[in-house]
C-alpha cells in the first residue's frame, strides 16, 4: 500500500538590516521587541539579521564622560523626564535602566560588531553590549568590556582585533556612508529591502512587516 509523501513548505527568508548605535536606548527596546517577533515567527520564516553602524554623536570623546552630566548638558531640564520615561520602558521589559557610569565614543563597539559579523555572532554581541551599557553601567568604549562581551557570545580574537585602531575602520565607514547617510535617527529597519521601519516598533508592527515583506 502506497503512502502519501509528506512535504513541508520551505520557510521564506526575512532579511533585516538594522541601523543602530550602541548608546541608543530605543535601539535596545526595539531589539527586544524584534526578538519577540522573531521568536513568534520562527516556524514561518528563516531570519537573516545584519547590524549596521550609526553614530548619534560622532564627536563623542574616546575616554568617555559622566553619563548623567552628558544627559544634563544635552537635554537640559528635559533630562530627568527622559530618564524617567526610559526607566519605565525598561521596567516593562524586565530590565533596570542604569544611568551610572560613562558614555562616549561608540566607534570601537561598531568595529567589534563588524568583526563579530565575520563569525556570525553580531546579534548575540549586540545584546551583550546593550545589556552591559544600559543595565550594568559598563562603558561602551572600554576594551575590557568589549572583549568580555565578545567572549560571552563566542567571538574569537576580539582583543587582538581591537588593539589595532584601523581594524574594521574602513568597513565601518563604508557602512556609515551606505546605510546611515540617508537616515536621521535610529533604530531603523529595512526588511527584505522593501519594508522600512523607523523607531522602536512594537511586536505587532514587526509581525505585520514580516508578512508583507514575505509576499
N, C-alpha and C positions, 0 to 999 in steps of 0.2 A: 504494500500500500504506500503510495507516494505521499510524502508530507510537504505541505506548502513551505516555500522558502521564507525565512524571516529576514526582513530588511529593516535597516534603520536609516533614516534620512541624515545626510551629513549636516553637521552643525554649520550655520552661517558664521562667517568671520566678522567680528566687530573690531575695527582698529580705532584706538582712541589716542589722539595726540593731545597732550596736556601741557600748556604753558603755565609755569608757576614759579614762585620764589619761596625759598625755604624759611623766610621770616614773615610769610603772609598767613595770618590765622585762618582766613576764609579758605585758603588752599587746603588746609588740614581738614576743615569741616567738609569741604567738597569731596576730598579724598575718602573720608569715612562714609559719606553718603553714596559715593560711586562704588565703593567696595560692597556695600549692602545690595546695591542694584546688580552688581556682577554676581554676587552670591545667589541672588534670587533668579538669575537668568542663565546660570552655567549649564543647565540641561538643554538650553536652546541654542546658545552661541559659544563660539570659541573667541576668546578675547586676546588682543594684542595691544599692549599699552606702552606708549613711548612718552617719556617726560622730557620737556624742553625748558631751557632756562629763561628767566625773566628777572631783571634787576629793578626792584622797586626804588632802590637808592644806589645808583651806580657809583656815587662818590662816597659811600659809607666807608668809614675807616677800617683798615685791616685789623687793628688791635682791639677794636670794639669800644663801645661807650655804654654807660649805665642805661639799661632798658627803660626804666621809669623816667629818667631825666630826658631821654630821647623822645618818649611819647609826649612829655610835658612841653618840650620845645617845639615839636612838630604840630601837635593838636591843641595846645594851649588849654583853655577852660574845658574843651570837649574831651580831654584825655580821660578823665575819671568816668565819664559817661560811656566812652568807647570800651574801656577796660571792664566796666560793669556789664555791658552788653555781651562782650566776648566770654566773660566768666559764666554767664547764664547759658550761652550757646554751648560752651564746652561741657558744662554740667549736664546738659541734655544728651551729650554723647558719652556720659560716664567718665569724663575727664576733668581734671582740676587745672584751670588756666593759671599759669605761674608767671608773674611779672618780675621775678628776681633775675639777677644775672645781667649779662651784657647782650647787646645787639651790635651788628656791624656788617662788614662785607660778606656777601654770600658767594663770592666768586669761587672760592675753593670747594664749597659744597656742590656747586654746579659742575665743577671739573670732576669731582668724585662720582656724581650721579652719571655723568657721561661714561666714566670708566666702568661703573657698575653695569651699565648697559651692554658693555662688551662681554659681560659674563651672565647676562640675562637676569640681573638682580636689581634693576632700577626700582621697581615698585616697592619691593621689600625695604630697600635702603631709604627711600623717601619716607616711609612710615617711621623708621627708627630716628631719622633726623628731625622730623616734625615733632615726634613724641618727646624727644630729648629737649629740644629747644623750647617748646611751648608748655611742657608739664614738669620738666626736671631742672629748669634753669641752666641748661647746658649752652655754651656759647657756640654759635654756628660756625665761627671762624677758627675754633680750637682744633688743631690737627689731632690731638689725642682723642677728642670726642668723635671726630670724623672717622678715624681709624677704628675706634672701638665699635662704632655703629656698623662699619663695613664688615668687621669680623663677625658680628652677631648674625648677619644675614649671609655669610659665606663668601663675601667678596675677598679675593686673594690679591695680595700685593698692593694694598691701598697706601700703606706707609711710604713705600718706595715711590709710588706714583706721585703722591702729593709733595714729596721732597723737592722735585723739580717744578718750579712755578710755571714752566712752559708746557708741561704735560697736559694735554687736553684743552689748552687755552685757545688754540685756533679753532678747534671743533666747537667749543662753547660760543666763541664769537660768530662763527658761521651760523649756528642755530639761533643766536640772538637776532641776527640780520634776517634770517629766513622766517622765523616763527613769531618774533616779538615786535618787529618794526611796524606792523600794521595794527597792533592792539594797544590799548591804553591802560588795561588793568588785568589782574589775574584773580582767581583761576580762569583759564579759557580752554574750552574743549572743542576739538574737531573730531567728529565721529564719522568714520568711513568717508572722509573728505567732503561731506555734504551737510551734515548736521553740525551747527555751531552753537555752542552754549557759553554764556559769559556769567561768571559768578558761581557761588557755592549752591548749586541746584539741589533740590530735594530728591529723594529716592524716585518718586513718581515721574519726575521730568526725565531722569536718566532712562527709566524703563521705556517711556514713550519714544525717546530719541533712539534707543536701540532698535525698536520695532520699525521706525521709519527708515533708519539707516540700512536695515537689512532687506528692505523691499527691492 
